[in-house]
Amino acid sequence: MLLTPLQTRKLIEYCLDEHCALLAVNMDSASGIHDCIRAAKEMDSPIIIETSLWQLEGISFGAGDPLRGISLYIAHINLLANSEEFRDTPVVYHIDHIRGPDTEDILTGAVKGIPIKVGDETLLLGPSSISLDASGLSVNENVELMCSLIETSKKYQRPVTLEMEAGIDSGYTTPEEVEALVMGVEKKHPGYIALFAPGLGSRHGYSQEGYPDFQPENVARNTALLEKLTGRKIGVVLHGSSGLSKDQIKKAVSQGLTKMNWSTDSLILRSSAAREYYKTHHEKLVPRHPDFKPTASDNGVGRYISVRFLPTVKKLIKLLQSAGKASAFMAKL
């Protein structure tokens, strides 16, 4: 089931109460979306599927138009997640890492709802939740853009669930900066921030040497600070998980982590499987071979990748303690 913004907020609150974290996979293909939702179903877990600007503009979805990319992505994930097979699996579609001069226009369009014509009807499609890329933004710019999205939500009466991001690639976010960011929004629009992504010692991308400076205890410190500042629980998000050890992730969950983004390792895994597929099946990729069509089709390489991708996703779900949580959440929804 594809969750609405308000249902997504309830899921975040549920995970905070249950001391588990949501896996958020950055995904750029239809087959990858299916693999993520299938893994979640097999583990009875909620899951978040994210897209960044480069995916929304990619040939599989927007083909240069990010708003078209959002509408195509939502339409696809909606049909899949709300099918009979997956309707008991909570699925969140999250827009992440939108940066550049068109950031405000793209995110404002997503909040207002992107029109799609079906017969004589016009439907408005929108994501389950939204964050913006804080890279290169000052504290004031970050706060102003978040407030602008909330004001659009109020004006058009379109609910929104927001994740606020600090500049996570610059090390640890200080308590003073956390306060300036969160309270800059909270004083004007209390209750809208559901998730906060501080700098925790990791960074976007991959680190061959890992992140020795990553301290899971900072998750607990930020959780406590956010509750002290706002008077309510706000989920702490880990960006830049590729390169962290299982032990580091496990400890972060024990300290109250609510959401973990996973992108680079996912890309490495899927692209390596595709490379292996074409290398080991090259003899069949000639027109006169009897197995040419099933080998050359997207389904051939897609299934090959899926078999190698699902076990890793399922292991991460288990590590984040969200396995077995979907049924209980759906019963409460």
Buried (B, 14 or more C-beta within 10 A) or exposed (E): BBBBBEBBBBBBBBBBEBEBBBBBBBBBBBBBBBBBBBBBBBBBBBBBBBBBBEBBBBEBBBEEEBBBBBBBBBBBBBEBBEEEEBBEBBBBBBBBBBBEEEBBEBBBBBBBBBEBEEEEEEEEBBBBBBBBBBEEBEBEEBBBBBBBBBBBBBEBEBBBBBBBBBBBBEEBBEBEBBBBBBBBBBEEBEEBBBBBBBBBBBBBEBBEEBBEEBBBEBBBBBBEBBEEBBEBBBBBBBBBBBBBEEEBBBBBBBBBBBBBBBBBBBBEBBEEBBEBBBEEBEEBEEEEEEEBEEBBEEEBBBBBBBEBBBEBBBBBBBBBBBBBBBEEBBEEE
